[in-house]
């Protein structure tokens, strides 16, 4: 983080701490900043040297806020949010259902004049303002009460996934569960960093057409839209974020790249209250002609949806919980179809302690969509085990990009045919492999011969089970037990839901 970014982040945080004394949460603060930042940047674009017509009506524009003070400002700000929230397009996306969360007109005035008004945001580099805003989002994700962590994928993991997929300038990239937009702007940064001589047409494509995100929650889509704008994607007139349930229908659009971390958790269900006051639960199964199987498991539905979104030879990297790898019934059907119709070439087993949602055991599955074929497209699935004997925490030992260096190197994005296993039954000094190797391949025949075509595969010995001297610290053991219990509890909630019982969380 450079000095300019650091000082801007510090400035943003200082104001946040003042407002928290008034009871404003991190999430509320990010939202209020989003509204004001949008108005200020639209105002800057309407001034020289840009002289672009503003989409914000003059009576609600930035200048109208600067002209007022005290209670007049408070009332006008509330009016601005309400009116702009009823507009269509980008204004509706940013301001839909917006509310004033300030308690003190003087503090609102300070944020407008001293914080947002003191910077010329349009001339700040995307890395500066984007990183500053990202810093706020990460802090908000750490605030466990807000629940915002479910929309935040660790940035080190996103960077590694994007480097493996290696998006290109002319490609279209989609995230069907985009949260705060991390995958999309990281892909944008990757393309600009690896292609220094982009043409005007390529730059226009990157800004206006290359990226599309879908997000179910309006408040999260709002933050995503601002995050993308600050990182140089879209503009005040058009931001490529669609608010709605991505799983509901096939959107018809196809993409060369899909990067996603679909929401973990419950199967889709609707609670119905009968006339007698009793409640029952109906599972929301999604039936689509383009799906291989009908299921209420959201993550399995996202796998099927992503397969549909891809162009032929399109590439996907998707974060998925363990149950997608081993669940029977529809899960087995979907895995078999995926192995046959796509080249499912890589699986990264992730350690625990990466996500703000507790007890999550997850993986990254990499695959390519292929044309129709009588023979299966998957020949080998390469698995990298980053879970066994690895211990990460969000605060004291967070995952860094360096922790994924070996995986990214072994992935061989430029030439996957050159992959070499680091695992072997015996130590092989020439090949550099051993029984401790974390990287090995399984053939298609080995995979389909497994019970339910389970991809839930491990081969390394857990050191703590083999040798009591290698036990992790007591705190790590306690945390692992908590995460295992929470994961088990989540599974039992699903089972209870399948049996028609509503279990409070």
Secondary structure as GFF3:
##gff-version 3
##sequence-region A 1 505
A	DSSP	alpha_helix	3	20	.	.	.	ID=ss1
A	DSSP	alpha_helix	26	45	.	.	.	ID=ss2
A	DSSP	three_ten_helix	58	60	.	.	.	ID=ss3
A	DSSP	alpha_helix	62	66	.	.	.	ID=ss4
A	DSSP	alpha_helix	70	85	.	.	.	ID=ss5
A	DSSP	alpha_helix	89	95	.	.	.	ID=ss6
A	DSSP	alpha_helix	105	110	.	.	.	ID=ss7
A	DSSP	pi_helix	111	116	.	.	.	ID=ss8
A	DSSP	three_ten_helix	121	123	.	.	.	ID=ss9
A	DSSP	alpha_helix	126	142	.	.	.	ID=ss10
A	DSSP	three_ten_helix	144	146	.	.	.	ID=ss11
A	DSSP	three_ten_helix	148	151	.	.	.	ID=ss12
A	DSSP	alpha_helix	155	165	.	.	.	ID=ss13
A	DSSP	beta_strand	173	175	.	.	.	ID=ss14
A	DSSP	alpha_helix	182	194	.	.	.	ID=ss15
A	DSSP	alpha_helix	200	208	.	.	.	ID=ss16
A	DSSP	beta_strand	211	215	.	.	.	ID=ss17
A	DSSP	alpha_helix	218	230	.	.	.	ID=ss18
A	DSSP	beta_strand	241	243	.	.	.	ID=ss19
A	DSSP	beta_strand	255	261	.	.	.	ID=ss20
A	DSSP	beta_strand	269	273	.	.	.	ID=ss21
A	DSSP	beta_strand	279	283	.	.	.	ID=ss22
A	DSSP	alpha_helix	298	309	.	.	.	ID=ss23
A	DSSP	beta_strand	310	321	.	.	.	ID=ss24
A	DSSP	alpha_helix	323	326	.	.	.	ID=ss25
A	DSSP	alpha_helix	330	341	.	.	.	ID=ss26
A	DSSP	beta_strand	342	349	.	.	.	ID=ss27
A	DSSP	beta_strand	362	369	.	.	.	ID=ss28
A	DSSP	beta_strand	380	385	.	.	.	ID=ss29
A	DSSP	three_ten_helix	401	404	.	.	.	ID=ss30
A	DSSP	alpha_helix	405	411	.	.	.	ID=ss31
A	DSSP	three_ten_helix	416	418	.	.	.	ID=ss32
A	DSSP	beta_strand	439	443	.	.	.	ID=ss33
A	DSSP	alpha_helix	444	449	.	.	.	ID=ss34
A	DSSP	three_ten_helix	451	453	.	.	.	ID=ss35
A	DSSP	alpha_helix	463	466	.	.	.	ID=ss36
A	DSSP	three_ten_helix	468	470	.	.	.	ID=ss37
A	DSSP	alpha_helix	474	498	.	.	.	ID=ss38
###
